Amino acid sequence: MSGQVIWRMVVGAKYPRCYREQLFRTGPGAIAPVLIVALCASAIFTIQTARELTRFGAVSVIGGAFGLAFCRELNPILVACILAGQVGSAFAAELGAMRVSEQIDALVMLQTNPIDFLVIPRVLACCVMLPILTICSLSLGLVGGMIAAGQFYQVAPPVFWEAIAQTLTLEDLGLMLLKSGLFGWVVALIGCTWGLTAQGGAKQVGEAATQAVVNTWLTIFVLDVAIAAGSANLPWTLG
């Protein structure tokens, strides 16, 4: 469906009100779980990382090691998985219910393209909101890591932040945002695809929502491996 969505973005009808509605549905509703998970995950990751680094007397690099791993890898995946469970499943269930109740057929009868009206607003909303949520998650995650490092291993906040400043680059942040945008595309597209292809009744709609989440998670992890392999030998990832 990716090709159809891209093509309809260019030539299809535009529905600004639908775009705004999906933006508000996608972002604010997910920010609380995203921030809670970011805070907990960053604390856990820092505690485990710092424990190993302190054995080698490398306390000063705790912030850099945590910040680099959290920014490049852990943070985008966590946010994408949360949105897959909350937003992607909702897309699949909503569009699946519309499919089995013939509401989508009614849209076609009214000469309204379902991709223009239903899919594209959701795809764009996820592609916009997931990077924004990822930035929010990163901000709180770094604070959580600082608190954990200070409480458990007596790492002073200035030392923690200095290590992050010396390690993280704008390219790392750009890679994080690129991943987030791609993951947003995957979350929305797979959710909408399973919803639009649902057949039968309520049971099949529920199964479509479940399959949407599972397939989204699998795709996100495979895509992340591909991105990591592709960027492994770039100069700014070796420093």
C-alpha positions in Angstrom: 0.0 0.0 0.0 3.0 2.3 0.4 3.0 3.1 -3.3 -0.7 3.9 -3.4 -0.3 6.2 -0.4 2.6 8.1 -1.9 0.8 8.5 -5.2 -2.4 9.7 -3.6 -0.5 12.2 -1.5 0.5 13.8 -4.7 -2.7 13.6 -6.8 -5.4 12.8 -4.2 -7.9 15.1 -2.5 -6.8 16.9 0.7 -8.7 16.9 3.9 -7.1 19.4 6.3 -9.7 18.8 9.0 -8.9 15.1 9.0 -5.2 15.8 9.3 -5.8 18.0 12.4 -8.1 15.5 14.0 -5.6 12.6 13.6 -2.7 14.8 14.9 -4.6 15.5 18.1 -5.6 11.8 18.4 -2.1 10.5 17.8 0.1 12.8 19.9 -1.6 13.9 23.2 -3.1 10.5 23.9 0.3 8.7 23.8 2.5 11.2 25.6 1.8 9.9 29.1 2.8 6.3 28.5 5.8 7.4 26.4 7.2 9.6 29.1 6.6 7.0 31.9 8.3 4.3 29.8 11.2 6.7 28.9 11.8 7.5 32.6 11.8 3.9 33.7 13.8 2.5 30.8 16.4 5.2 31.1 16.9 4.5 34.8 17.1 0.8 34.3 19.5 1.1 31.4 21.8 3.6 33.3 21.9 1.4 36.4 23.0 -1.7 34.4 25.4 0.2 32.2 27.0 2.1 35.0 27.5 -1.1 37.0 29.7 -2.5 34.4 31.6 0.7 33.6 32.4 1.4 37.3 34.3 -1.9 37.4 36.8 -0.5 35.0 36.9 3.0 36.6 35.1 4.5 33.6 32.6 6.5 35.6 33.2 9.7 33.6 31.8 8.0 30.4 28.6 6.7 31.9 26.6 9.6 30.5 28.1 9.3 27.1 27.5 5.6 26.8 23.9 5.9 28.0 23.1 8.9 25.9 24.5 7.4 22.7 22.7 4.1 23.1 19.4 5.6 24.3 19.3 8.2 21.5 20.3 6.0 18.6 18.6 2.8 19.4 16.5 2.4 22.5 14.4 5.6 22.4 13.0 5.4 18.9 12.1 1.8 19.2 10.4 2.2 22.6 8.3 5.1 21.3 7.4 3.3 18.1 6.3 0.2 20.0 4.1 2.2 22.3 2.4 3.9 19.4 2.0 0.6 17.6 0.2 -0.8 20.6 -1.9 2.3 21.3 -2.4 4.0 17.9 -1.7 1.3 15.4 -4.2 -1.1 17.0 -6.8 1.6 17.1 -6.3 2.3 13.4 -6.8 -1.3 12.6 -9.8 -1.7 14.8 -11.5 1.5 13.6 -11.0 0.8 9.9 -11.8 -2.8 10.3 -15.1 -1.9 11.9 -15.8 0.5 9.1 -14.9 -2.2 6.5 -17.2 -4.9 8.0 -20.1 -2.4 8.5 -19.7 -1.3 4.8 -18.9 2.3 5.8 -15.9 2.2 3.5 -18.1 1.0 0.6 -20.4 3.9 1.3 -17.4 6.3 1.0 -16.6 4.8 -2.4 -20.2 5.2 -3.5 -19.9 8.9 -2.5 -16.8 9.1 -4.8 -14.5 9.6 -1.8 -11.2 7.7 -2.0 -10.7 5.8 1.3 -6.9 6.2 1.1 -7.3 10.0 0.8 -9.9 10.3 3.6 -8.8 7.6 6.0 -5.3 6.4 5.4 -3.2 9.5 4.5 -4.3 11.6 7.5 -3.3 8.8 9.8 0.0 8.2 8.1 1.0 11.9 8.2 -0.1 12.2 11.8 2.2 9.3 12.9 5.1 10.6 10.8 4.8 14.0 12.4 3.9 13.1 16.0 6.3 10.1 16.5 9.4 12.3 16.1 7.9 14.9 18.4 7.2 12.2 21.0 10.7 10.8 20.5 12.2 14.2 21.3 10.1 14.5 24.5 11.0 10.9 25.4 14.7 11.6 24.9 14.6 14.8 27.1 13.0 13.0 30.0 15.1 9.9 29.4 18.3 11.8 29.8 17.0 13.4 33.0 16.1 9.9 34.3 19.5 8.6 33.4 21.2 11.5 35.2 19.1 10.9 38.4 19.8 7.1 38.3 23.5 7.7 37.8 23.6 10.2 40.7 21.6 8.2 43.1 23.2 4.8 42.6 26.7 5.6 41.5 27.3 9.2 42.8 27.9 10.6 39.3 27.7 14.3 39.5 25.2 15.9 37.1 27.9 18.1 35.4 30.0 15.0 34.7 27.0 13.2 33.3 26.0 16.1 31.0 29.6 16.8 29.9 30.0 13.1 28.8 26.7 13.4 26.8 27.8 16.7 25.2 31.1 15.1 24.1 29.5 12.0 22.7 26.2 12.9 21.1 26.3 14.7 17.8 23.7 16.4 15.6 24.0 13.4 13.3 22.9 11.1 16.1 19.9 13.3 16.7 19.2 13.3 13.0 19.4 9.5 12.8 17.0 9.3 15.7 14.4 11.6 14.0 14.8 9.7 10.7 14.1 6.4 12.4 11.1 7.9 14.2 9.6 9.2 10.9 10.1 5.8 9.2 8.7 4.0 12.2 5.7 6.4 12.2 5.1 5.5 8.6 5.2 1.8 9.4 2.9 2.0 12.4 0.2 3.9 10.5 0.5 2.0 7.3 0.4 -1.5 8.8 -2.5 -0.6 11.1 -4.5 0.9 8.3 -3.7 -2.0 5.9 -4.9 -4.6 8.4 -8.0 -2.6 9.1 -8.9 -2.1 5.4 -8.5 -5.8 4.7 -10.5 -7.1 7.6 -13.4 -9.4 6.8 -16.1 -11.0 8.7 -17.3 -9.6 12.1 -16.1 -8.5 15.5 -13.8 -11.4 16.0 -12.0 -10.7 12.7 -11.7 -7.1 13.6 -10.0 -7.9 16.9 -7.7 -10.4 15.1 -6.8 -7.7 12.6 -5.8 -5.3 15.4 -3.7 -7.9 17.1 -1.9 -8.8 13.8 -1.3 -5.2 13.1 0.6 -4.7 16.4 2.6 -7.9 16.0 3.6 -7.2 12.4 4.4 -3.6 13.2 6.8 -4.6 15.9 8.5 -7.2 13.7 8.8 -4.6 10.9 10.2 -2.0 13.2 12.9 -4.3 14.6 13.9 -5.6 11.1 14.0 -2.0 9.8 16.1 -0.9 12.8 18.6 -3.7 12.1 18.8 -2.6 8.5 19.4 1.1 9.5 22.0 0.1 12.1 23.9 -2.0 9.5 23.7 0.7 6.9 25.0 3.4 9.2 27.6 1.3 11.0 30.5 2.5 8.8 29.6 6.1 8.5 32.3 8.4 9.9 30.2 10.0 12.6 29.1 6.7 14.0 32.6 5.5 14.6 33.6 8.2 17.0 
